[in-house]
Amino acid sequence: MRPLHKLERRLLVSLARNGGGFLEDVTSRANMSIDQARRTVEWLRSKGMIKIETITRHRIEVLNEGKRAIEHGLPERRLVKVLGEIGGEATIDELVKAFDSTRQEFSAAFGHARAKGWIDTFSKEGRTIVRVSAFDRNQVEESLLRRVEEKGLLFEELSEEEEKVIDELSKRPNYLSKIGTKIININLTEVGKSIAETIKEVREIDRLTPELIMSGKWREQKLRSLDVEAVAPAVYPGKKHPIQRFVDEVRGAFVSLGFEEITGPIIQPSFWNFDALFVPQDHPARDMQDTFYLPKIREPKLASKDLVERISRVHMDGGGTGSKGWRYNWTLDEAKRLVLRTHTTAVTVKYLADHKASEAKVFSVDKVFRNEKLDTKHLAELHQIEGIIVSKRATLRDLMGVLSEFYKILGLKKVKFWPTYFPYTEPSLQSIVHVKGFGWMELCGMGIFRPEVTLPLGVKNPVLAWGGGLERLVMARLRIEDIRELYENDLGWLRRVPLCL
């Protein structure tokens, strides 16, 4: 038999000795707190030693009009009393004036009094006269309302006649309400009875104090045994969102490889988001269909006049980089347009311009924005993973090695690369990784920044760069088919996501 907790033994003995009953009564007889009892009942129920019956009872609550009836009497009783005081009969208008209440309350009082046979009406000289007929002076309703208010009675505790009175009063607006309450009834099963008969009083301790350890008396004590197979309640502690947990994991991977994190504004001028990366001003990616622009706002100062001139020359004729450029008339106004950044490379290229580092290893994991149609694979707002290495000896082979190591830290050991094209890197590669249970997946694009990007910034050494989406990898890990599920904030789903992905 699985070991029993001392609370389980106490409750079993109490039930065997005193019999079952409602949870509150059982708790009191066993000298336990209600929380202890609830927990112990669940343990014993899972072991088949007790059976639980849930009974619904209705607590009656007296509302405002019901309280007014307790103090002043029911409206129909007050109406008949007033009618008696003015001679036992009166016209409707005279009775309304004497009753001195709202027309709505008078109508209700009149209707209830006539329905009970306390008043009747007749015609006299063309006028309707109201008179007292039979009148029940026993204040049954008021007395019952007072008992309910004072003692908090349950509907099921009332007699059949009292139930009828309560049902009638419940139909009146703001008199009474019946609130359902679940009451737990507990009894031993046959297994529980047989176990209870074998329980002997044993003195146990459930914690070792410094005094017991220092004195050595713990050797004379019996330690309470633990049931490691006992059913535990579901616990939902606060935890980070799965996206944030993976962002932290990516940051840890970069830092372990010797990288430093950089950050920058979400709103960027087109100059850093596009122009500095040698993306022509008539490129389709810069259209409203792909980019979120801030209307009627321009960046007042892009960079130094010399840097702006160098980048404009690169676009128009190559600017001495060995390139012919794009051969069009570059405009400053277009470069000043503000956008929600479409990639974190805008931050990276700004870092290169500011530091002109000959050696660097930096990364960013941050939000980017694309004017996409939302569907199962696309969002308008997502995270981008990006890193660069600046080094005189950097080669494409180094880039593949670093990225392979980065993926390995994230648990992705199978990696492949193949040549591709990107506007601001040459040579360029695409990487795919194998995710267990999901298959092969495209991740980061990568390459070496073109001279048209680095030379105007004052960076002469090769710059290895790569970037890709983060959400797709989280989807693969969590076996999610629709990317929108990541941001729906479904509390049930968030609770079920394991801490270790």
Buried (B, 14 or more C-beta within 10 A) or exposed (E): EEEBBBBBBBBBBBBBEEEBBBBEBBBBBBEBEEEBBEBBBBBBBEBEBBBBEEEEBBBBEBBEBBBBBBEEBBBBBBBBBBBEEEEEBBEBEBBBEEBEBEEEBBEBBBEBBBEBEBBBEEEEEEEEBBBBBEBEEEBEBBEBBBBBBEEEBBBEEBEEEBEEBBEEBBEBEEBBEBEEEEBBBBBBBEBBBEBBEEBEEEEEBEEEEEEBEEEEEBEEEEEBEEEEEBEEEEEEEEEEEBBEBBBEBBBEBBEEBEBEEBEBEBBBBBBBBBBBBBBBBEEEBBEEEEBBBEEEEBBEEBBEEEBBEBBBBBBBBBBEBEBEBBEEEBEEEBBBBBBBBBBBBBBBBBBBBEBBBEEBBBBBBBEBBBBBEEEEEEBEBBBBBBBBBBBEEBEBEBBBEBBBEBBBBBEBEEBEBEEBEBBBBBBBBBBBBBBEEBEEBEBBBBBBBBBBBBBBBBBEBBBBBBBBBBBBBBBBBBEBEEBEBBEEEEEEBEEEBEEEB
